[in-house]
Amino acid sequence: MAERKSYTPVYGIAVAAALVGLPEATLRLFESKGLLTPSRSDGGTRRYSDDDIERMQRAARLRDDGINIAGISRVLDLEDENAELRGQLDESSE
């Protein structure tokens, strides 16, 4: 069997919420504020990937640290940009 990619959307909202330990309403809030963009099934059901789960965990830790939604969004964007730049740097040094 082929290994599943981390970006493959597989989890429904109830499972994703349980994996992260957050209420489903918080996941919906994160989505409405642009912190998450889950995939949608043909029927419109949210589907979360392992990458989405990791992002939710990062957002939850920041929220627990007292950072508001706008701050969380900025921190996550900067972390993602940093990771992308590090990946480009690693590729160029090979």
PDB file of N, CA, C and O in Angstrom:
ATOM      1  N   MET A   1       0.843  -1.169   0.000  1.00  0.00           N
ATOM      2  CA  MET A   1       0.000   0.000   0.000  1.00  0.00           C
ATOM      3  C   MET A   1       0.898   1.246   0.000  1.00  0.00           C
ATOM      4  O   MET A   1       1.910   1.294   0.700  1.00  0.00           O
ATOM      5  N   ALA A   2       0.512   2.246  -0.793  1.00  0.00           N
ATOM      6  CA  ALA A   2       1.286   3.480  -0.880  1.00  0.00           C
ATOM      7  C   ALA A   2       1.118   4.306   0.394  1.00  0.00           C
ATOM      8  O   ALA A   2       0.052   4.327   1.009  1.00  0.00           O
ATOM      9  N   GLU A   3       2.179   4.970   0.760  1.00  0.00           N
ATOM     10  CA  GLU A   3       2.134   5.826   1.950  1.00  0.00           C
ATOM     11  C   GLU A   3       1.340   7.089   1.637  1.00  0.00           C
ATOM     12  O   GLU A   3       1.492   7.676   0.566  1.00  0.00           O
ATOM     13  N   ARG A   4       0.499   7.500   2.572  1.00  0.00           N
ATOM     14  CA  ARG A   4      -0.334   8.685   2.389  1.00  0.00           C
ATOM     15  C   ARG A   4       0.508   9.939   2.595  1.00  0.00           C
ATOM     16  O   ARG A   4       1.328  10.002   3.510  1.00  0.00           O
ATOM     17  N   LYS A   5       0.301  10.926   1.747  1.00  0.00           N
ATOM     18  CA  LYS A   5       0.993  12.212   1.853  1.00  0.00           C
ATOM     19  C   LYS A   5       0.372  13.044   2.973  1.00  0.00           C
ATOM     20  O   LYS A   5      -0.818  12.909   3.259  1.00  0.00           O
ATOM     21  N   SER A   6       1.163  13.895   3.602  1.00  0.00           N
ATOM     22  CA  SER A   6       0.686  14.694   4.741  1.00  0.00           C
ATOM     23  C   SER A   6      -0.367  15.722   4.339  1.00  0.00           C
ATOM     24  O   SER A   6      -1.101  16.220   5.193  1.00  0.00           O
ATOM     25  N   TYR A   7      -0.450  16.041   3.063  1.00  0.00           N
ATOM     26  CA  TYR A   7      -1.424  17.025   2.599  1.00  0.00           C
ATOM     27  C   TYR A   7      -2.731  16.387   2.103  1.00  0.00           C
ATOM     28  O   TYR A   7      -3.639  17.094   1.666  1.00  0.00           O
ATOM     29  N   THR A   8      -2.827  15.053   2.171  1.00  0.00           N
ATOM     30  CA  THR A   8      -4.032  14.362   1.717  1.00  0.00           C
ATOM     31  C   THR A   8      -5.159  14.572   2.727  1.00  0.00           C
ATOM     32  O   THR A   8      -5.005  14.221   3.897  1.00  0.00           O
ATOM     33  N   PRO A   9      -6.292  15.138   2.296  1.00  0.00           N
ATOM     34  CA  PRO A   9      -7.410  15.377   3.220  1.00  0.00           C
ATOM     35  C   PRO A   9      -8.172  14.089   3.521  1.00  0.00           C
ATOM     36  O   PRO A   9      -8.729  13.468   2.616  1.00  0.00           O
ATOM     37  N   VAL A  10      -8.196  13.694   4.780  1.00  0.00           N
ATOM     38  CA  VAL A  10      -8.832  12.423   5.154  1.00  0.00           C
ATOM     39  C   VAL A  10      -9.765  12.527   6.359  1.00  0.00           C
ATOM     40  O   VAL A  10     -10.670  11.704   6.491  1.00  0.00           O
ATOM     41  N   TYR A  11      -9.577  13.501   7.234  1.00  0.00           N
ATOM     42  CA  TYR A  11     -10.324  13.561   8.492  1.00  0.00           C
ATOM     43  C   TYR A  11     -11.527  14.489   8.378  1.00  0.00           C
ATOM     44  O   TYR A  11     -11.432  15.593   7.841  1.00  0.00           O
ATOM     45  N   GLY A  12     -12.653  14.021   8.891  1.00  0.00           N
ATOM     46  CA  GLY A  12     -13.812  14.891   9.041  1.00  0.00           C
ATOM     47  C   GLY A  12     -13.593  15.824  10.221  1.00  0.00           C
ATOM     48  O   GLY A  12     -12.633  15.672  10.976  1.00  0.00           O
ATOM     49  N   ILE A  13     -14.487  16.787  10.373  1.00  0.00           N
ATOM     50  CA  ILE A  13     -14.295  17.803  11.410  1.00  0.00           C
ATOM     51  C   ILE A  13     -14.332  17.201  12.824  1.00  0.00           C
ATOM     52  O   ILE A  13     -13.588  17.642  13.699  1.00  0.00           O
ATOM     53  N   ALA A  14     -15.185  16.204  13.050  1.00  0.00           N
ATOM     54  CA  ALA A  14     -15.277  15.607  14.393  1.00  0.00           C
ATOM     55  C   ALA A  14     -13.974  14.893  14.756  1.00  0.00           C
ATOM     56  O   ALA A  14     -13.493  15.007  15.884  1.00  0.00           O
ATOM     57  N   VAL A  15     -13.412  14.163  13.805  1.00  0.00           N
ATOM     58  CA  VAL A  15     -12.156  13.455  14.059  1.00  0.00           C
ATOM     59  C   VAL A  15     -11.019  14.454  14.229  1.00  0.00           C
ATOM     60  O   VAL A  15     -10.196  14.307  15.132  1.00  0.00           O
ATOM     61  N   ALA A  16     -10.965  15.471  13.369  1.00  0.00           N
ATOM     62  CA  ALA A  16      -9.912  16.486  13.466  1.00  0.00           C
ATOM     63  C   ALA A  16      -9.973  17.190  14.818  1.00  0.00           C
ATOM     64  O   ALA A  16      -8.944  17.397  15.461  1.00  0.00           O
ATOM     65  N   ALA A  17     -11.173  17.555  15.246  1.00  0.00           N
ATOM     66  CA  ALA A  17     -11.331  18.227  16.543  1.00  0.00           C
ATOM     67  C   ALA A  17     -10.850  17.328  17.679  1.00  0.00           C
ATOM     68  O   ALA A  17     -10.203  17.795  18.617  1.00  0.00           O
ATOM     69  N   ALA A  18     -11.169  16.043  17.592  1.00  0.00           N
ATOM     70  CA  ALA A  18     -10.737  15.103  18.630  1.00  0.00           C
ATOM     71  C   ALA A  18      -9.216  14.953  18.626  1.00  0.00           C
ATOM     72  O   ALA A  18      -8.596  14.895  19.687  1.00  0.00           O
ATOM     73  N   LEU A  19      -8.617  14.890  17.440  1.00  0.00           N
ATOM     74  CA  LEU A  19      -7.156  14.748  17.351  1.00  0.00           C
ATOM     75  C   LEU A  19      -6.425  15.939  17.952  1.00  0.00           C
ATOM     76  O   LEU A  19      -5.362  15.786  18.553  1.00  0.00           O
ATOM     77  N   VAL A  20      -7.000  17.124  17.786  1.00  0.00           N
ATOM     78  CA  VAL A  20      -6.356  18.344  18.269  1.00  0.00           C
ATOM     79  C   VAL A  20      -6.791  18.695  19.683  1.00  0.00           C
ATOM     80  O   VAL A  20      -6.108  19.447  20.378  1.00  0.00           O
ATOM     81  N   GLY A  21      -7.927  18.151  20.112  1.00  0.00           N
ATOM     82  CA  GLY A  21      -8.433  18.458  21.447  1.00  0.00           C
ATOM     83  C   GLY A  21      -9.123  19.803  21.523  1.00  0.00           C
ATOM     84  O   GLY A  21      -9.082  20.477  22.552  1.00  0.00           O
ATOM     85  N   LEU A  22      -9.761  20.192  20.420  1.00  0.00           N
ATOM     86  CA  LEU A  22     -10.492  21.458  20.355  1.00  0.00           C
ATOM     87  C   LEU A  22     -11.941  21.189  19.974  1.00  0.00           C
ATOM     88  O   LEU A  22     -12.232  20.181  19.331  1.00  0.00           O
ATOM     89  N   PRO A  23     -12.842  22.065  20.356  1.00  0.00           N
ATOM     90  CA  PRO A  23     -14.227  21.915  19.899  1.00  0.00           C
ATOM     91  C   PRO A  23     -14.334  22.165  18.391  1.00  0.00           C
ATOM     92  O   PRO A  23     -13.544  22.914  17.818  1.00  0.00           O
ATOM     93  N   GLU A  24     -15.307  21.536  17.771  1.00  0.00           N
ATOM     94  CA  GLU A  24     -15.527  21.745  16.344  1.00  0.00           C
ATOM     95  C   GLU A  24     -15.761  23.226  16.035  1.00  0.00           C
ATOM     96  O   GLU A  24     -15.345  23.716  14.985  1.00  0.00           O
ATOM     97  N   ALA A  25     -16.422  23.929  16.944  1.00  0.00           N
ATOM     98  CA  ALA A  25     -16.688  25.356  16.733  1.00  0.00           C
ATOM     99  C   ALA A  25     -15.388  26.149  16.595  1.00  0.00           C
ATOM    100  O   ALA A  25     -15.332  27.119  15.840  1.00  0.00           O
ATOM    101  N   THR A  26     -14.352  25.748  17.314  1.00  0.00           N
ATOM    102  CA  THR A  26     -13.064  26.436  17.213  1.00  0.00           C
ATOM    103  C   THR A  26     -12.449  26.210  15.841  1.00  0.00           C
ATOM    104  O   THR A  26     -11.860  27.126  15.267  1.00  0.00           O
ATOM    105  N   LEU A  27     -12.581  25.002  15.311  1.00  0.00           N
ATOM    106  CA  LEU A  27     -12.076  24.736  13.965  1.00  0.00           C
ATOM    107  C   LEU A  27     -12.812  25.580  12.942  1.00  0.00           C
ATOM    108  O   LEU A  27     -12.202  26.096  12.005  1.00  0.00           O
ATOM    109  N   ARG A  28     -14.125  25.726  13.114  1.00  0.00           N
ATOM    110  CA  ARG A  28     -14.907  26.574  12.212  1.00  0.00           C
ATOM    111  C   ARG A  28     -14.479  28.038  12.338  1.00  0.00           C
ATOM    112  O   ARG A  28     -14.394  28.753  11.339  1.00  0.00           O
ATOM    113  N   LEU A  29     -14.210  28.480  13.574  1.00  0.00           N
ATOM    114  CA  LEU A  29     -13.736  29.847  13.790  1.00  0.00           C
ATOM    115  C   LEU A  29     -12.389  30.051  13.110  1.00  0.00           C
ATOM    116  O   LEU A  29     -12.195  31.042  12.406  1.00  0.00           O
ATOM    117  N   PHE A  30     -11.461  29.129  13.312  1.00  0.00           N
ATOM    118  CA  PHE A  30     -10.151  29.226  12.668  1.00  0.00           C
ATOM    119  C   PHE A  30     -10.308  29.317  11.152  1.00  0.00           C
ATOM    120  O   PHE A  30      -9.601  30.081  10.497  1.00  0.00           O
ATOM    121  N   GLU A  31     -11.236  28.537  10.597  1.00  0.00           N
ATOM    122  CA  GLU A  31     -11.470  28.585   9.157  1.00  0.00           C
ATOM    123  C   GLU A  31     -12.054  29.939   8.747  1.00  0.00           C
ATOM    124  O   GLU A  31     -11.610  30.529   7.762  1.00  0.00           O
ATOM    125  N   SER A  32     -13.030  30.427   9.482  1.00  0.00           N
ATOM    126  CA  SER A  32     -13.673  31.701   9.120  1.00  0.00           C
ATOM    127  C   SER A  32     -12.700  32.871   9.202  1.00  0.00           C
ATOM    128  O   SER A  32     -12.868  33.869   8.501  1.00  0.00           O
ATOM    129  N   LYS A  33     -11.686  32.754  10.052  1.00  0.00           N
ATOM    130  CA  LYS A  33     -10.685  33.810  10.198  1.00  0.00           C
ATOM    131  C   LYS A  33      -9.477  33.604   9.282  1.00  0.00           C
ATOM    132  O   LYS A  33      -8.526  34.385   9.316  1.00  0.00           O
ATOM    133  N   GLY A  34      -9.520  32.545   8.463  1.00  0.00           N
ATOM    134  CA  GLY A  34      -8.457  32.320   7.488  1.00  0.00           C
ATOM    135  C   GLY A  34      -7.248  31.562   8.007  1.00  0.00           C
ATOM    136  O   GLY A  34      -6.230  31.483   7.320  1.00  0.00           O
ATOM    137  N   LEU A  35      -7.343  31.006   9.200  1.00  0.00           N
ATOM    138  CA  LEU A  35      -6.213  30.251   9.739  1.00  0.00           C
ATOM    139  C   LEU A  35      -6.100  28.871   9.106  1.00  0.00           C
ATOM    140  O   LEU A  35      -5.015  28.292   9.051  1.00  0.00           O
ATOM    141  N   LEU A  36      -7.222  28.349   8.630  1.00  0.00           N
ATOM    142  CA  LEU A  36      -7.270  27.031   8.007  1.00  0.00           C
ATOM    143  C   LEU A  36      -8.070  27.115   6.719  1.00  0.00           C
ATOM    144  O   LEU A  36      -8.978  27.936   6.587  1.00  0.00           O
ATOM    145  N   THR A  37      -7.727  26.272   5.788  1.00  0.00           N
ATOM    146  CA  THR A  37      -8.518  26.139   4.567  1.00  0.00           C
ATOM    147  C   THR A  37      -8.644  24.651   4.268  1.00  0.00           C
ATOM    148  O   THR A  37      -7.908  24.110   3.443  1.00  0.00           O
ATOM    149  N   PRO A  38      -9.590  23.991   4.951  1.00  0.00           N
ATOM    150  CA  PRO A  38      -9.728  22.555   4.716  1.00  0.00           C
ATOM    151  C   PRO A  38     -10.259  22.281   3.315  1.00  0.00           C
ATOM    152  O   PRO A  38     -10.931  23.118   2.711  1.00  0.00           O
ATOM    153  N   SER A  39      -9.946  21.104   2.817  1.00  0.00           N
ATOM    154  CA  SER A  39     -10.525  20.667   1.549  1.00  0.00           C
ATOM    155  C   SER A  39     -11.999  20.381   1.782  1.00  0.00           C
ATOM    156  O   SER A  39     -12.456  20.271   2.920  1.00  0.00           O
ATOM    157  N   ARG A  40     -12.723  20.265   0.696  1.00  0.00           N
ATOM    158  CA  ARG A  40     -14.147  19.918   0.785  1.00  0.00           C
ATOM    159  C   ARG A  40     -14.416  18.706  -0.090  1.00  0.00           C
ATOM    160  O   ARG A  40     -13.873  18.577  -1.187  1.00  0.00           O
ATOM    161  N   SER A  41     -15.262  17.824   0.414  1.00  0.00           N
ATOM    162  CA  SER A  41     -15.686  16.677  -0.390  1.00  0.00           C
ATOM    163  C   SER A  41     -16.668  17.182  -1.449  1.00  0.00           C
ATOM    164  O   SER A  41     -17.062  18.348  -1.434  1.00  0.00           O
ATOM    165  N   ASP A  42     -17.053  16.309  -2.352  1.00  0.00           N
ATOM    166  CA  ASP A  42     -18.029  16.692  -3.369  1.00  0.00           C
ATOM    167  C   ASP A  42     -19.331  17.160  -2.739  1.00  0.00           C
ATOM    168  O   ASP A  42     -20.033  17.996  -3.308  1.00  0.00           O
ATOM    169  N   GLY A  43     -19.655  16.627  -1.570  1.00  0.00           N
ATOM    170  CA  GLY A  43     -20.872  17.019  -0.860  1.00  0.00           C
ATOM    171  C   GLY A  43     -20.697  18.244   0.026  1.00  0.00           C
ATOM    172  O   GLY A  43     -21.650  18.679   0.673  1.00  0.00           O
ATOM    173  N   GLY A  44     -19.484  18.808   0.065  1.00  0.00           N
ATOM    174  CA  GLY A  44     -19.235  20.017   0.842  1.00  0.00           C
ATOM    175  C   GLY A  44     -18.725  19.780   2.253  1.00  0.00           C
ATOM    176  O   GLY A  44     -18.544  20.733   3.012  1.00  0.00           O
ATOM    177  N   THR A  45     -18.490  18.529   2.615  1.00  0.00           N
ATOM    178  CA  THR A  45     -17.990  18.212   3.950  1.00  0.00           C
ATOM    179  C   THR A  45     -16.517  18.586   4.065  1.00  0.00           C
ATOM    180  O   THR A  45     -15.720  18.304   3.170  1.00  0.00           O
ATOM    181  N   ARG A  46     -16.168  19.228   5.182  1.00  0.00           N
ATOM    182  CA  ARG A  46     -14.767  19.576   5.412  1.00  0.00           C
ATOM    183  C   ARG A  46     -13.938  18.309   5.554  1.00  0.00           C
ATOM    184  O   ARG A  46     -14.371  17.335   6.169  1.00  0.00           O
ATOM    185  N   ARG A  47     -12.737  18.334   4.977  1.00  0.00           N
ATOM    186  CA  ARG A  47     -11.778  17.246   5.109  1.00  0.00           C
ATOM    187  C   ARG A  47     -10.423  17.838   5.448  1.00  0.00           C
ATOM    188  O   ARG A  47      -9.914  18.702   4.734  1.00  0.00           O
ATOM    189  N   TYR A  48      -9.845  17.369   6.543  1.00  0.00           N
ATOM    190  CA  TYR A  48      -8.579  17.890   7.043  1.00  0.00           C
ATOM    191  C   TYR A  48      -7.454  16.894   6.790  1.00  0.00           C
ATOM    192  O   TYR A  48      -7.652  15.681   6.863  1.00  0.00           O
ATOM    193  N   SER A  49      -6.286  17.419   6.494  1.00  0.00           N
ATOM    194  CA  SER A  49      -5.086  16.608   6.278  1.00  0.00           C
ATOM    195  C   SER A  49      -4.232  16.610   7.545  1.00  0.00           C
ATOM    196  O   SER A  49      -4.523  17.322   8.507  1.00  0.00           O
ATOM    197  N   ASP A  50      -3.182  15.806   7.526  1.00  0.00           N
ATOM    198  CA  ASP A  50      -2.228  15.832   8.645  1.00  0.00           C
ATOM    199  C   ASP A  50      -1.571  17.212   8.746  1.00  0.00           C
ATOM    200  O   ASP A  50      -1.293  17.683   9.849  1.00  0.00           O
ATOM    201  N   ASP A  51      -1.323  17.858   7.609  1.00  0.00           N
ATOM    202  CA  ASP A  51      -0.764  19.217   7.631  1.00  0.00           C
ATOM    203  C   ASP A  51      -1.736  20.183   8.311  1.00  0.00           C
ATOM    204  O   ASP A  51      -1.321  21.050   9.079  1.00  0.00           O
ATOM    205  N   ASP A  52      -3.034  20.028   8.024  1.00  0.00           N
ATOM    206  CA  ASP A  52      -4.044  20.874   8.674  1.00  0.00           C
ATOM    207  C   ASP A  52      -4.059  20.634  10.186  1.00  0.00           C
ATOM    208  O   ASP A  52      -4.173  21.576  10.971  1.00  0.00           O
ATOM    209  N   ILE A  53      -3.943  19.373  10.582  1.00  0.00           N
ATOM    210  CA  ILE A  53      -3.932  19.035  12.015  1.00  0.00           C
ATOM    211  C   ILE A  53      -2.742  19.704  12.695  1.00  0.00           C
ATOM    212  O   ILE A  53      -2.874  20.269  13.781  1.00  0.00           O
ATOM    213  N   GLU A  54      -1.589  19.637  12.054  1.00  0.00           N
ATOM    214  CA  GLU A  54      -0.395  20.271  12.623  1.00  0.00           C
ATOM    215  C   GLU A  54      -0.594  21.783  12.756  1.00  0.00           C
ATOM    216  O   GLU A  54      -0.217  22.372  13.769  1.00  0.00           O
ATOM    217  N   ARG A  55      -1.180  22.406  11.742  1.00  0.00           N
ATOM    218  CA  ARG A  55      -1.427  23.850  11.784  1.00  0.00           C
ATOM    219  C   ARG A  55      -2.410  24.201  12.909  1.00  0.00           C
ATOM    220  O   ARG A  55      -2.232  25.205  13.598  1.00  0.00           O
ATOM    221  N   MET A  56      -3.439  23.378  13.092  1.00  0.00           N
ATOM    222  CA  MET A  56      -4.396  23.610  14.178  1.00  0.00           C
ATOM    223  C   MET A  56      -3.704  23.518  15.537  1.00  0.00           C
ATOM    224  O   MET A  56      -3.977  24.314  16.436  1.00  0.00           O
ATOM    225  N   GLN A  57      -2.814  22.548  15.677  1.00  0.00           N
ATOM    226  CA  GLN A  57      -2.092  22.405  16.945  1.00  0.00           C
ATOM    227  C   GLN A  57      -1.222  23.625  17.207  1.00  0.00           C
ATOM    228  O   GLN A  57      -1.147  24.106  18.338  1.00  0.00           O
ATOM    229  N   ARG A  58      -0.567  24.123  16.172  1.00  0.00           N
ATOM    230  CA  ARG A  58       0.251  25.331  16.322  1.00  0.00           C
ATOM    231  C   ARG A  58      -0.630  26.516  16.719  1.00  0.00           C
ATOM    232  O   ARG A  58      -0.272  27.285  17.610  1.00  0.00           O
ATOM    233  N   ALA A  59      -1.771  26.662  16.063  1.00  0.00           N
ATOM    234  CA  ALA A  59      -2.694  27.758  16.374  1.00  0.00           C
ATOM    235  C   ALA A  59      -3.207  27.651  17.805  1.00  0.00           C
ATOM    236  O   ALA A  59      -3.303  28.656  18.509  1.00  0.00           O
ATOM    237  N   ALA A  60      -3.535  26.440  18.234  1.00  0.00           N
ATOM    238  CA  ALA A  60      -4.039  26.237  19.596  1.00  0.00           C
ATOM    239  C   ALA A  60      -2.984  26.597  20.634  1.00  0.00           C
ATOM    240  O   ALA A  60      -3.302  27.204  21.656  1.00  0.00           O
ATOM    241  N   ARG A  61      -1.718  26.224  20.375  1.00  0.00           N
ATOM    242  CA  ARG A  61      -0.642  26.580  21.316  1.00  0.00           C
ATOM    243  C   ARG A  61      -0.493  28.096  21.407  1.00  0.00           C
ATOM    244  O   ARG A  61      -0.317  28.639  22.499  1.00  0.00           O
ATOM    245  N   LEU A  62      -0.560  28.774  20.278  1.00  0.00           N
ATOM    246  CA  LEU A  62      -0.441  30.234  20.281  1.00  0.00           C
ATOM    247  C   LEU A  62      -1.610  30.877  21.027  1.00  0.00           C
ATOM    248  O   LEU A  62      -1.430  31.838  21.775  1.00  0.00           O
ATOM    249  N   ARG A  63      -2.810  30.333  20.813  1.00  0.00           N
ATOM    250  CA  ARG A  63      -3.984  30.858  21.521  1.00  0.00           C
ATOM    251  C   ARG A  63      -3.839  30.658  23.019  1.00  0.00           C
ATOM    252  O   ARG A  63      -4.184  31.536  23.809  1.00  0.00           O
ATOM    253  N   ASP A  64      -3.321  29.484  23.407  1.00  0.00           N
ATOM    254  CA  ASP A  64      -3.099  29.207  24.834  1.00  0.00           C
ATOM    255  C   ASP A  64      -2.056  30.145  25.433  1.00  0.00           C
ATOM    256  O   ASP A  64      -2.072  30.415  26.634  1.00  0.00           O
ATOM    257  N   ASP A  65      -1.148  30.640  24.590  1.00  0.00           N
ATOM    258  CA  ASP A  65      -0.135  31.604  25.031  1.00  0.00           C
ATOM    259  C   ASP A  65      -0.687  33.024  25.121  1.00  0.00           C
ATOM    260  O   ASP A  65       0.029  33.949  25.505  1.00  0.00           O
ATOM    261  N   GLY A  66      -1.975  33.198  24.763  1.00  0.00           N
ATOM    262  CA  GLY A  66      -2.617  34.497  24.897  1.00  0.00           C
ATOM    263  C   GLY A  66      -2.593  35.361  23.649  1.00  0.00           C
ATOM    264  O   GLY A  66      -2.917  36.546  23.714  1.00  0.00           O
ATOM    265  N   ILE A  67      -2.216  34.791  22.523  1.00  0.00           N
ATOM    266  CA  ILE A  67      -2.167  35.555  21.275  1.00  0.00           C
ATOM    267  C   ILE A  67      -3.555  35.550  20.641  1.00  0.00           C
ATOM    268  O   ILE A  67      -4.217  34.514  20.596  1.00  0.00           O
ATOM    269  N   ASN A  68      -3.995  36.714  20.150  1.00  0.00           N
ATOM    270  CA  ASN A  68      -5.312  36.794  19.530  1.00  0.00           C
ATOM    271  C   ASN A  68      -5.283  36.216  18.114  1.00  0.00           C
ATOM    272  O   ASN A  68      -4.219  35.876  17.597  1.00  0.00           O
ATOM    273  N   ILE A  69      -6.453  36.108  17.497  1.00  0.00           N
ATOM    274  CA  ILE A  69      -6.579  35.461  16.182  1.00  0.00           C
ATOM    275  C   ILE A  69      -5.730  36.161  15.123  1.00  0.00           C
ATOM    276  O   ILE A  69      -5.078  35.496  14.318  1.00  0.00           O
ATOM    277  N   ALA A  70      -5.731  37.497  15.115  1.00  0.00           N
ATOM    278  CA  ALA A  70      -4.925  38.233  14.126  1.00  0.00           C
ATOM    279  C   ALA A  70      -3.439  37.930  14.322  1.00  0.00           C
ATOM    280  O   ALA A  70      -2.706  37.756  13.349  1.00  0.00           O
ATOM    281  N   GLY A  71      -3.004  37.870  15.559  1.00  0.00           N
ATOM    282  CA  GLY A  71      -1.609  37.556  15.853  1.00  0.00           C
ATOM    283  C   GLY A  71      -1.263  36.129  15.461  1.00  0.00           C
ATOM    284  O   GLY A  71      -0.188  35.868  14.920  1.00  0.00           O
ATOM    285  N   ILE A  72      -2.178  35.208  15.734  1.00  0.00           N
ATOM    286  CA  ILE A  72      -1.960  33.809  15.358  1.00  0.00           C
ATOM    287  C   ILE A  72      -1.803  33.704  13.851  1.00  0.00           C
ATOM    288  O   ILE A  72      -0.915  33.006  13.361  1.00  0.00           O
ATOM    289  N   SER A  73      -2.653  34.388  13.123  1.00  0.00           N
ATOM    290  CA  SER A  73      -2.583  34.368  11.662  1.00  0.00           C
ATOM    291  C   SER A  73      -1.229  34.849  11.171  1.00  0.00           C
ATOM    292  O   SER A  73      -0.625  34.239  10.288  1.00  0.00           O
ATOM    293  N   ARG A  74      -0.762  35.935  11.743  1.00  0.00           N
ATOM    294  CA  ARG A  74       0.528  36.500  11.331  1.00  0.00           C
ATOM    295  C   ARG A  74       1.685  35.556  11.673  1.00  0.00           C
ATOM    296  O   ARG A  74       2.577  35.341  10.852  1.00  0.00           O
ATOM    297  N   VAL A  75       1.667  34.999  12.876  1.00  0.00           N
ATOM    298  CA  VAL A  75       2.734  34.081  13.292  1.00  0.00           C
ATOM    299  C   VAL A  75       2.752  32.849  12.386  1.00  0.00           C
ATOM    300  O   VAL A  75       3.819  32.432  11.935  1.00  0.00           O
ATOM    301  N   LEU A  76       1.590  32.268  12.117  1.00  0.00           N
ATOM    302  CA  LEU A  76       1.529  31.084  11.260  1.00  0.00           C
ATOM    303  C   LEU A  76       2.030  31.396   9.852  1.00  0.00           C
ATOM    304  O   LEU A  76       2.762  30.605   9.257  1.00  0.00           O
ATOM    305  N   ASP A  77       1.633  32.554   9.322  1.00  0.00           N
ATOM    306  CA  ASP A  77       2.101  32.948   7.993  1.00  0.00           C
ATOM    307  C   ASP A  77       3.622  33.106   7.974  1.00  0.00           C
ATOM    308  O   ASP A  77       4.282  32.670   7.031  1.00  0.00           O
ATOM    309  N   LEU A  78       4.169  33.722   9.002  1.00  0.00           N
ATOM    310  CA  LEU A  78       5.619  33.903   9.073  1.00  0.00           C
ATOM    311  C   LEU A  78       6.347  32.571   9.239  1.00  0.00           C
ATOM    312  O   LEU A  78       7.406  32.364   8.647  1.00  0.00           O
ATOM    313  N   GLU A  79       5.784  31.666  10.044  1.00  0.00           N
ATOM    314  CA  GLU A  79       6.391  30.346  10.194  1.00  0.00           C
ATOM    315  C   GLU A  79       6.385  29.590   8.867  1.00  0.00           C
ATOM    316  O   GLU A  79       7.367  28.940   8.509  1.00  0.00           O
ATOM    317  N   ASP A  80       5.276  29.680   8.145  1.00  0.00           N
ATOM    318  CA  ASP A  80       5.185  29.005   6.847  1.00  0.00           C
ATOM    319  C   ASP A  80       6.177  29.602   5.850  1.00  0.00           C
ATOM    320  O   ASP A  80       6.837  28.875   5.108  1.00  0.00           O
ATOM    321  N   GLU A  81       6.275  30.920   5.842  1.00  0.00           N
ATOM    322  CA  GLU A  81       7.218  31.590   4.946  1.00  0.00           C
ATOM    323  C   GLU A  81       8.656  31.200   5.293  1.00  0.00           C
ATOM    324  O   GLU A  81       9.471  30.950   4.405  1.00  0.00           O
ATOM    325  N   ASN A  82       8.952  31.152   6.572  1.00  0.00           N
ATOM    326  CA  ASN A  82      10.285  30.761   7.030  1.00  0.00           C
ATOM    327  C   ASN A  82      10.616  29.338   6.581  1.00  0.00           C
ATOM    328  O   ASN A  82      11.719  29.081   6.100  1.00  0.00           O
ATOM    329  N   ALA A  83       9.670  28.419   6.736  1.00  0.00           N
ATOM    330  CA  ALA A  83       9.891  27.025   6.332  1.00  0.00           C
ATOM    331  C   ALA A  83      10.114  26.925   4.826  1.00  0.00           C
ATOM    332  O   ALA A  83      10.960  26.159   4.366  1.00  0.00           O
ATOM    333  N   GLU A  84       9.353  27.698   4.067  1.00  0.00           N
ATOM    334  CA  GLU A  84       9.519  27.694   2.611  1.00  0.00           C
ATOM    335  C   GLU A  84      10.899  28.219   2.215  1.00  0.00           C
ATOM    336  O   GLU A  84      11.563  27.647   1.351  1.00  0.00           O
ATOM    337  N   LEU A  85      11.323  29.302   2.847  1.00  0.00           N
ATOM    338  CA  LEU A  85      12.637  29.859   2.551  1.00  0.00           C
ATOM    339  C   LEU A  85      13.757  28.899   2.940  1.00  0.00           C
ATOM    340  O   LEU A  85      14.745  28.768   2.219  1.00  0.00           O
ATOM    341  N   ARG A  86      13.602  28.229   4.078  1.00  0.00           N
ATOM    342  CA  ARG A  86      14.612  27.240   4.494  1.00  0.00           C
ATOM    343  C   ARG A  86      14.683  26.086   3.488  1.00  0.00           C
ATOM    344  O   ARG A  86      15.766  25.591   3.178  1.00  0.00           O
ATOM    345  N   GLY A  87      13.528  25.668   2.986  1.00  0.00           N
ATOM    346  CA  GLY A  87      13.500  24.615   1.972  1.00  0.00           C
ATOM    347  C   GLY A  87      14.208  25.037   0.699  1.00  0.00           C
ATOM    348  O   GLY A  87      14.939  24.249   0.099  1.00  0.00           O
ATOM    349  N   GLN A  88      13.991  26.289   0.282  1.00  0.00           N
ATOM    350  CA  GLN A  88      14.667  26.808  -0.903  1.00  0.00           C
ATOM    351  C   GLN A  88      16.171  26.891  -0.683  1.00  0.00           C
ATOM    352  O   GLN A  88      16.956  26.591  -1.582  1.00  0.00           O
ATOM    353  N   LEU A  89      16.561  27.298   0.509  1.00  0.00           N
ATOM    354  CA  LEU A  89      17.975  27.392   0.836  1.00  0.00           C
ATOM    355  C   LEU A  89      18.631  26.011   0.816  1.00  0.00           C
ATOM    356  O   LEU A  89      19.737  25.841   0.303  1.00  0.00           O
ATOM    357  N   ASP A  90      17.928  25.030   1.384  1.00  0.00           N
ATOM    358  CA  ASP A  90      18.453  23.658   1.378  1.00  0.00           C
ATOM    359  C   ASP A  90      18.601  23.137  -0.043  1.00  0.00           C
ATOM    360  O   ASP A  90      19.584  22.467  -0.359  1.00  0.00           O
ATOM    361  N   GLU A  91      17.635  23.437  -0.900  1.00  0.00           N
ATOM    362  CA  GLU A  91      17.708  22.989  -2.296  1.00  0.00           C
ATOM    363  C   GLU A  91      18.874  23.641  -3.031  1.00  0.00           C
ATOM    364  O   GLU A  91      19.545  22.998  -3.839  1.00  0.00           O
ATOM    365  N   SER A  92      19.109  24.906  -2.751  1.00  0.00           N
ATOM    366  CA  SER A  92      20.174  25.616  -3.472  1.00  0.00           C
ATOM    367  C   SER A  92      21.570  25.203  -2.992  1.00  0.00           C
ATOM    368  O   SER A  92      22.554  25.390  -3.708  1.00  0.00           O
ATOM    369  N   SER A  93      21.654  24.640  -1.780  1.00  0.00           N
ATOM    370  CA  SER A  93      22.972  24.245  -1.261  1.00  0.00           C
ATOM    371  C   SER A  93      23.327  22.803  -1.639  1.00  0.00           C
ATOM    372  O   SER A  93      24.417  22.327  -1.319  1.00  0.00           O
ATOM    373  N   GLU A  94      22.415  22.114  -2.312  1.00  0.00           N
ATOM    374  CA  GLU A  94      22.690  20.715  -2.700  1.00  0.00           C
ATOM    375  C   GLU A  94      23.521  20.656  -3.953  1.00  0.00           C
ATOM    376  O   GLU A  94      23.848  19.567  -4.426  1.00  0.00           O
TER     377      GLU A  94
END
